[in-house]
Structures are given as structure tokens and as C-alpha cells.
């Protein structure tokens, strides 16, 4: 059985996507150049808003697949859920290569980070009107 959650987010002129350990989407509208892990702003959901059933599954040691769709481009990352996940942040969703857990963390042990996202996709995300989707899927 599979559980899927879809989150919409938008591009921003300051999206760099150069972080080597994480990638993130945020409900925030503004983005400074310091936010080098952020790949989408104005998201319609944060960790707190995720489906309760999905939250129950990602708080187990289960594979979590995150797929980013922007125009004709698709980027996939494979990560893991974790029993210590809190999933209560009201603004952000972060996927991490490390095991670090905080209220913003959706998944850990990701095989990819912001730096791995194809540059053609990031060029599209440098436009404020570009809409993208983050699809979270958990098999159980």
C-alpha cells in the first residue's frame, strides 16, 4: 500500500539550490541568498499540515520517496523516515542527508540534496511564477 502527499510551491529569483546536505520548501514568500537549500517558496503545506496518516508512517524506519516536478523536469530523492521525527513546523519541510531531526525534518538519510537538482530545473525555479510540486510517497 502507498500513501502520497502533494505539496505545491513556487520559484523565486534567489533560489540557488547549492546546499550539499539538505533541500527544503517553505511557506515563506521571501528568500535571501543565504537560503541555499530552499527549492520552493509559497508552499501550500509545511510539516504541521501533512496528513496525519502520512505522519504516522514516516515516524517509522520506512523508505520515503520525494519527487520534485517542475515543468518537464522530474527530480527524485530517496530517504528514510525516523521514529524521532516531530513534524510540527508551521513553515518548512526539510529533507536531510544526515540523521539530524528537528520539527522541520520530513526525512533523513536522503541520497540527494539541493546541489544534486538539475541546473535546468533550478533555472526554471529562478522565476517567481514557476509552479512546482513536491510529491512525498511512503510504501507500507
N, C-alpha and C positions, 0 to 999 in steps of 0.2 A: 504494500500500500504506500502511496506517496502523498505528502502534504506539500502544497505550493502556496506561496505568498508573493504577490506582485506589488512593487513599490514604484511609483513614478517620481522622477526627479528631472531637473533641468540643468543645462550647461551654464557656464559663467566665464567671462573673459579671463579670469585669473586661475582657471584650472590648469595645474601643472602636471599632476599625476607623476611625481618623481620619487615618492616615498618608497623605500625598499622593504618595509616591514608590514604596512597596512594599506587598506583602501577604505574609503568612507563616503557615505552620503549623509546629507544634513537637511533639516528643515529651514536652516538659516537662509536668508536671501543674499547676504553679503559674504564675500570671501576675500581674504587678504592673501598675498603671495606666500605667507607662512603656512597656509593650509595645503601643503603639497601632497597630502594623501587624499584629499577630497576630490571626488569624481562627479559629484552631482549636488546641486543645491535645490531649495524649494521642494524638498521631498514631501510626499503626502503622508509618510509614516516615519516614525522613529521606533526604537526598540520597544518602548512602552505601548505603542499602538499595534504591535504584531498580534496575530491571532493567538489566543490562549492555548489552543491545542498545539500549534507550532512551537510555542514557547516550551511546553511540556516535553516535546520531543528533542529540541536542541539542548535541553539541560540533561541529556544523556550522552554517553560516548557514541554518537551516531555520525555517519558522514553527512555533511551539509554541502550541497552544491549551490554556488552562487553564479548566476548568469547575468551579464550586463548586455542589454540590447540598445544600440544607438544606430539608427538608420539601417544600413545593410550590414553593419558590423555586429559580431557577437563575441563576447569575451567570457570564458568560463574559469572559475576557480573552485578547487575542491578543498574543503576544510573539515573541521570536526566540531561537534557540539561538546559541551563540557558540563559536568554536574555543578560547578561553581558559578555558572552564568546567572546574572541577575536580571538583565533585560528590562531595566526600568528607566533608561534615559529618555527624556522627553524631546530631544532634538536630533540625535545622531544614531547611526548604525555603523559599526566598525567591524571589519574582518581583519584578523591578525595572523601573521606567520608564527608569532610566539605563542606562549601559553598564558600571557597576561590577560586577566579578566577584570573588568570594571562594568558599571551599569551600561556603558555604550557598546560593549562587546557582543556581537552576534555569534561569532565562531572563531576558533583558534586553529593553529597548525595549518594554515592555508598554504597551498602550494604556489600562490601568486600574491603579488602586492601591486600597488598603483603603478610602479615603474614598468611592470610587465604588460600593461594595457597597450594595445597597438596605437602608435602615434597618429594614424589616420582617424581613429576613433576619438582621440583626445583633441585633434584639430576641430572635429565637429562639436565637441563639448566646450570649445572656447567661444561658442556663440550662445548668448543668453536665451534664445528662443528654441534651441535644440532640446528635444524631449528624449529622455532615455528611460529604460525600465531596468530595475533590479529584480530578478526572479530568484527566490530562495526556495529550494526544494530539499525535502528530507524524506528518505525512504525508511520505512519501519516495518 
